[in-house]
Amino acid sequence: MSSVLIVVPTFDSIEPDTFKSIYGLKKPDGCNVMFDFIRGYDVARARNLIVREALQFGFDYLLMVDSDIVLPRDALTMLLSIDKDIVLGWYPRKRSTTGQTELFALGHSDFVDTNNINVKDIQGDAPVEIKGGGLGCALIKTSVFTTLGCGPWFKYVEYESGDVLSEDNYFCDVATKCGFKIYYHPQVRCGHVNKVIF
């Protein structure tokens, strides 16, 4: 029996629709699923605490869900079914008007908009290998973190230019350099709550 820890890293709160989608997930037969959240830290630190919790309690998989992501009902079953070390669901970039996602294509050295995968290019139902992406919906085998060492597995990197590499893309970069492949599942399209505050 495999075990999955579903965890939401959040600085403050979790969107009600995110909670609802997690509790409405289909649970695969023979799979033990537990839920938790880490609140009150920046996302990088929260993600590191999440990994330590998953390793401490011997979970096989970690499903990270951002606090404003809405999962499709069959997200967990579809992500588990393809048996990859790291597989992402996808979602539109918040407030994008051009169809950008948080996925980045192979063949580029940086995580920049020029290698961003557009919604219109996402087709089919087979997993697609990518350079990396946002971990708003990410199923990761905990053995990946064991292989990568004692952490931190997530951190922000600020360059002299002032550009910042996000904590999730930092993880993707380190993981691929250690030989892991990252995929996204075209059929796991998530919602992205978009609040406008005046």
C-alpha positions in Angstrom: 0.0 0.0 0.0 1.4 3.4 -1.0 1.0 6.5 1.1 0.6 10.1 0.0 0.9 13.2 2.2 -1.1 16.1 0.7 0.2 19.4 2.0 -0.5 23.1 1.4 2.3 25.6 2.1 0.7 29.0 3.0 1.8 32.2 4.6 -1.7 33.1 5.8 -4.8 31.2 4.7 -6.1 28.6 2.2 -8.7 29.4 -0.4 -12.0 27.6 0.4 -12.2 26.2 -3.1 -8.7 24.7 -2.6 -9.8 23.0 0.6 -12.9 21.7 -1.2 -11.0 20.3 -4.1 -8.5 18.5 -1.9 -11.3 16.9 0.2 -13.1 16.0 -3.0 -10.2 14.1 -4.6 -10.7 10.5 -5.7 -8.6 8.3 -3.5 -6.9 5.4 -5.4 -7.6 1.9 -4.1 -4.8 0.7 -1.8 -3.5 4.2 -1.2 -3.3 5.8 2.3 -3.9 9.6 2.0 -3.3 12.2 4.7 -3.7 16.0 4.7 -1.7 18.7 6.4 -0.8 22.4 5.9 2.2 24.5 7.0 1.3 28.1 7.8 3.2 31.2 8.7 6.4 30.9 6.8 7.7 32.0 3.4 7.0 29.3 0.8 10.5 28.0 0.5 10.8 27.4 4.2 7.3 25.9 4.3 8.2 23.5 1.5 11.3 22.3 3.3 9.3 21.7 6.5 6.8 19.7 4.4 9.5 17.5 3.0 10.9 16.8 6.5 7.5 15.8 7.7 6.9 13.5 4.8 10.3 11.8 5.3 9.9 11.6 9.1 6.6 9.7 8.8 7.6 7.5 5.9 5.3 8.7 3.2 6.0 7.4 -0.3 4.7 10.5 -2.1 4.2 14.1 -1.4 1.5 16.1 -3.2 2.1 19.8 -2.8 -0.8 22.0 -3.5 -0.6 25.8 -3.4 -3.2 27.7 -1.3 -4.9 29.2 -4.4 -5.0 26.1 -6.7 -8.2 24.1 -7.3 -7.5 20.5 -8.2 -9.6 18.4 -10.6 -11.4 15.5 -8.8 -9.2 12.9 -10.5 -5.8 14.7 -10.1 -4.3 12.3 -7.6 -5.3 9.2 -9.5 -4.0 10.5 -12.8 -0.7 11.7 -11.4 -0.1 8.4 -9.6 -1.0 6.4 -12.6 2.0 7.4 -14.7 4.5 6.5 -12.0 7.1 9.3 -12.4 9.5 10.6 -9.8 8.2 14.2 -10.3 5.0 15.0 -12.1 3.1 18.3 -12.2 -0.4 19.3 -12.9 -0.7 22.6 -14.7 -2.6 25.8 -14.4 -2.8 29.2 -16.0 -0.5 31.9 -14.7 -2.4 34.2 -12.4 -3.6 37.4 -14.2 -2.1 36.2 -17.5 -4.0 37.4 -20.6 -1.8 35.5 -23.1 -2.3 31.9 -22.0 0.9 31.5 -20.1 1.2 28.6 -17.7 3.8 28.0 -15.0 5.5 25.2 -17.1 8.9 25.6 -18.8 10.0 23.7 -21.9 13.1 21.6 -22.3 16.1 23.0 -24.3 16.6 26.3 -22.5 19.0 27.3 -19.8 16.8 29.6 -17.9 13.3 29.8 -16.4 12.1 32.8 -18.5 9.0 33.7 -20.4 10.5 32.8 -23.7 10.4 29.1 -22.8 7.1 29.3 -21.0 4.6 26.7 -22.3 1.3 28.3 -23.4 -2.2 26.8 -22.7 -2.8 26.5 -26.5 0.2 24.1 -26.8 -1.0 21.7 -24.1 -2.6 18.7 -25.9 -3.0 14.9 -25.6 -3.0 12.7 -22.6 0.6 11.4 -22.3 3.0 12.9 -19.8 5.4 15.5 -21.3 9.0 16.0 -20.1 9.8 19.6 -19.2 12.6 21.7 -17.7 10.4 22.4 -14.6 7.6 24.6 -13.4 5.5 25.8 -10.6 4.8 23.3 -7.8 1.2 24.4 -7.2 0.1 20.8 -8.0 3.1 18.5 -7.8 3.4 14.8 -7.0 6.9 13.9 -5.9 8.3 10.6 -4.7 9.9 11.2 -1.3 12.9 9.1 -2.5 13.8 12.1 -4.7 14.5 14.2 -1.6 16.5 11.4 0.0 18.7 11.2 -3.1 19.1 15.0 -3.1 20.5 15.0 0.4 19.6 16.7 3.6 18.4 20.0 2.1 17.4 22.7 1.9 15.6 21.4 -1.2 13.8 24.8 -1.8 15.3 28.3 -1.7 15.3 31.6 -3.5 18.3 32.6 -5.5 18.9 36.3 -6.2 21.2 37.2 -9.0 23.4 40.4 -9.3 20.9 41.6 -12.0 18.2 41.6 -9.4 16.4 38.7 -11.0 15.2 36.0 -8.6 14.9 32.2 -9.2 11.8 31.0 -7.3 12.0 28.2 -4.8 10.1 25.7 -7.0 12.3 26.3 -10.1 15.4 26.1 -7.9 14.2 22.6 -6.9 13.5 21.6 -10.5 17.0 22.8 -11.5 18.7 20.8 -8.7 16.6 17.7 -9.4 17.3 17.6 -13.1 21.1 18.2 -12.5 21.0 15.1 -10.3 19.4 13.0 -13.1 15.7 13.2 -12.3 13.2 14.0 -15.1 10.3 16.2 -14.6 6.9 15.8 -16.4 3.6 17.4 -16.5 0.3 15.6 -17.1 -1.8 17.4 -19.8 -5.0 16.1 -18.4 -4.4 17.5 -14.9 -5.6 21.1 -15.5 -6.0 22.9 -12.2 -7.8 26.1 -11.5 -6.0 29.2 -10.2 -8.0 31.5 -7.9 -7.6 35.0 -9.0 -8.6 37.7 -6.5 -8.4 41.3 -7.4 -7.9 43.6 -4.5 -8.6 47.4 -4.8 
